[in-house]
Amino acid sequence: MRIAVLTFMHETVTFLSNDTTTDDFLYPGSPCKGEALLSTRSNASMAGFVRCAREFADVELVGIESPLFPKTGTGSGWIAREAFEHFAGIMVRALTAQGPFDGVYMALHGAMAVRGVARPEAELAARVRHAVGRAATIAATFDPHGNEDEAFFASADLGFCAKYYPHYDMHLQGERAARTLVRAIRGTYVPQVACIKVPILSPTVVQWTGAPPWMDVVQRALVWEARQPDSFVNVFFGFPWADTPDAGMAVQVTTDGDLALAQCIARDMASFVWRQREALVSAAQVHGIDEGVAMAGAAVEQGAVPIVIADHSDRSGHATWVLKRLLERSMKRVLIASVADGKLVGRLVAEGVQPGDRFDEAVGGMADASSGEPVRISGTVLAVGEGLPGGDGRGLGTWVAVGFGEGNVLVVSAFLMQIVEPSQLEKMGFQLSDFDVFVIKSRVHFRRGFHDSGFSPCILLVQPEQPFLGTTRLEALPYQHLRLADFYPFGRERFAP
Ligand SMILES: [Zn+2]
């Protein structure tokens, strides 16, 4: 049994001004193929797939040349058409040259947005189908932030979406994809899929599945999977910063040969989600920057440390709003990780920056209105590092840590840096007990290490008062490819799945 394995993933913020280009996917280790792809540690769903597929003695996996997640992370906009064509072309040529295949596994995200391609994942599936022929079985895994509808299944057979946010179960969905793909190839599983779009659009910061009502949605999907053996229930939360026609929530249900059952479960899930709509879209409390920083100051005085300030809205990584406010309030013992400023980091590296150097620079801002003004920081370079420990392996580039004020540290990074575990900061060389406040750029992922672990008693989600591109106030965003009024809570009142 020969199975081709490939990946092409991005979570595209189409409102960012910098397009994602071919070059953004090129760095040491990306693209890769063969064993290098199959053993990459950067992709949990693929790792789960490979581990499980290799338990079958008669399965041969073929790693098809694929780009890994772009080095800009989620800090870049529309994927250039040329980049999509370039990598899709490489994959299709490799599939044709190295075939025939019994199956194809694609590790996808679902919120990729490509200029001029309305549904990139479905388009990729169509091209893969054309390359491998009708007899092959095509399976994929998705991120819960995917914007997907039924179009993907016009060409593909199976899809498995992670259920949790933070995305704890990516590897598990990869394992399920492997087992079910092998069965489908053998003919002992006949996928029947039902898809329903649920017209709810919500900012990702509210979508934490560690508490109701999002936890309730996950739980209901798990109950259906428990009640009906061989059923798989995907709930896409959707990604509202990709301005695409298939944005928003969606339910996909796959059963073994029973379309009526798939439709029944999909209707139940969709109507359950719709009934929870009011609670779903208002599940997180987000503070203005000033209010959030003031609350952090009060919490320090009360000893409720360590405190996490998460600027969920910074999509470029350059935002300086929190940093500026911390300086104005003369806060102490704060670690800010990070403010992105690729130009500054590039210049410092060219100048041979070293620990101990004096640092007096304007940092961050300027990417667009959402990132604010550069902030002048005077201090001392404490460390110069490379990449993000425990991160996703992409070429995140150099970062520079600067000590300033009374026990404060600012990390200046080349790209948007999302810290999700305190241990990452320790591996960067910081002593966690040196800080009362941790300022990070993350929406929900950080709860993995800072909240679910019990690390921080005080989590403060913040965003600028103005409705910049990362705002929870989606009505302020210049959508062109979807009509906001079609969604709850922006005008949509009725929905009958
Ligand atoms: Zn996600």
Residues whose N, C-alpha, C, O or C-beta is under 5 A from the ligand:
A	BS01	ZN	D143 P144 H145
